[in-house]
Amino acid sequence: MCLATAYVNRGGEDTILAKNISNIRIDGASVVMVDILGEEFSVEGTLLAADLVNGVVKILAA
């Protein structure tokens, strides 16, 4: 199973939003992620990259 860490970029700086992300979907202007425990994380912004080999998801906050 490939799990990812989600980073959100605000003001040019990446910070960790969530770890162990197993599902990502786009809902309008939001990126919605679900971790392995079923907890949902949502951030308004744009998905920049999803590097699943290295487990990195990057989001640009709106």
MARKOLBA-180775 format. One record per atom (N, C-alpha, C): y, z, x; residue in three letters. Coordinates in steps of 0.02 Angstrom, whole numbers, plus 50000, padded with zeros to 5 digits. Each point is the difference from the previous one (the first is absolute). Layout:
YZXAla;...
***
This chain:
499415000050042Met;500595000049958Met;500625000050044Met;500474995649984Cys;500634999750037Cys;500545003849962Cys;500265005050031Leu;500555003949970Leu;500624998850042Leu;500585000649969Ala;500624998450035Ala;500505005849995Ala;500464999950046Thr;500585004449998Thr;500604995849980Thr;500385002249950Ala;500584996349976Ala;500635002850031Ala;500404995550028Tyr;500645001850029Tyr;500554996849958Tyr;500535003749987Val;500574997349964Val;500594999750048Val;500354994349999Asn;500584999050044Asn;500635001049959Asn;500385005150018Arg;500645001549969Arg;500525000450055Arg;500514995949996Gly;500535000250050Gly;499764998250070Gly;499504995850006Gly;499764997850065Gly;499495004750033Gly;499815005349965Glu;499525004950029Glu;499385000449957Glu;499404999450032Asp;499365000649965Asp;499805007449995Asp;499805002149940Thr;499725006649991Thr;499364999449959Thr;499545004650010Ile;499374999949964Ile;500125001949927Ile;499764995849955Leu;500045001449929Leu;499355003249975Leu;499434997250022Ala;499365002549977Ala;499454997850048Ala;499465003950002Lys;499424998550042Lys;499394998849956Lys;499494997050029Asn;499364998749966Asn;500084995949937Asn;500434994850004Ile;500124995649944Ile;499404995349991Ile;499744999749939Ser;499424995749987Ser;500174994249953Ser;500585000349967Asn;500184994849952Asn;500754999150000Asn;500224993749998Ile;500714998349998Ile;500104994849946Ile;500525001149959Arg;500184994949951Arg;500774999649994Arg;500244994449977Ile;500714999049989Ile;500125000649925Ile;500485004149981Asp;500185001049930Asp;500754998949993Asp;500194993849985Gly;500714998349996Gly;500325000550068Gly;500495004550006Ala;500365000950063Ala;499715005850041Ala;499425002649980Ser;499705005750035Ser;499344998250032Ser;499865003350055Val;499354999650033Val;499645006549982Val;499424999449969Val;499625005849977Val;499365000450041Val;499875005950028Met;499415001150041Met;499615005949973Met;499334999750010Val;499575005449978Val;499585002150061Val;499975006650012Asp;499595002350057Asp;499285001449977Asp;499585002150047Ile;499295000949985Ile;499875005749951Ile;500495004449991Leu;499925005549952Leu;500274998149931Leu;500274993949993Gly;500264997749936Gly;500735001449989Gly;500345003050049Glu;500715001449993Glu;500404993650008Glu;500484999049956Glu;500404993850000Glu;500685001350032Glu;500204995150042Phe;500655000250033Phe;500364993649982Phe;500645000449984Ser;500384994149981Ser;500675000150035Ser;500214994250023Val;500654999450031Val;500314993449979Val;500645000249982Glu;500344993849982Glu;500164996350065Glu;499774993850005Gly;500124996250060Gly;499554994050004Gly;499944997450061Thr;499634993850013Thr;499455001350051Thr;499414997449987Leu;499455000550048Leu;500164995250057Leu;500075002750061Leu;500154995950059Leu;499374997450033Leu;499495004450008Ala;499404998150036Ala;499435004749981Ala;499394997350002Ala;499405004049990Ala;499504998150053Ala;499965004050053Asp;499544998850056Asp;499385004349987Asp;499514997149967Leu;499425004049978Leu;499525001450057Leu;500014995950053Val;499585001450058Val;500225006550034Val;500655000950005Asn;500275006050033Asn;500215005449949Asn;499924998749936Gly;500145005149949Gly;500745001649992Gly;500434994950003Val;500725001149995Val;500294995849944Val;500375003249955Val;500364996649947Val;500745001650010Val;500434994850000Lys;500725001150010Lys;500384997749938Lys;500465004349977Ile;500394998749941Ile;500745000850017Ile;500414995449976Leu;500735000550008Leu;500275002949935Leu;500295006050004Ala;500275003349941Ala;500624996349975Ala;500074999949933Ala;500584996649970Ala;500625004250007Ala;
***
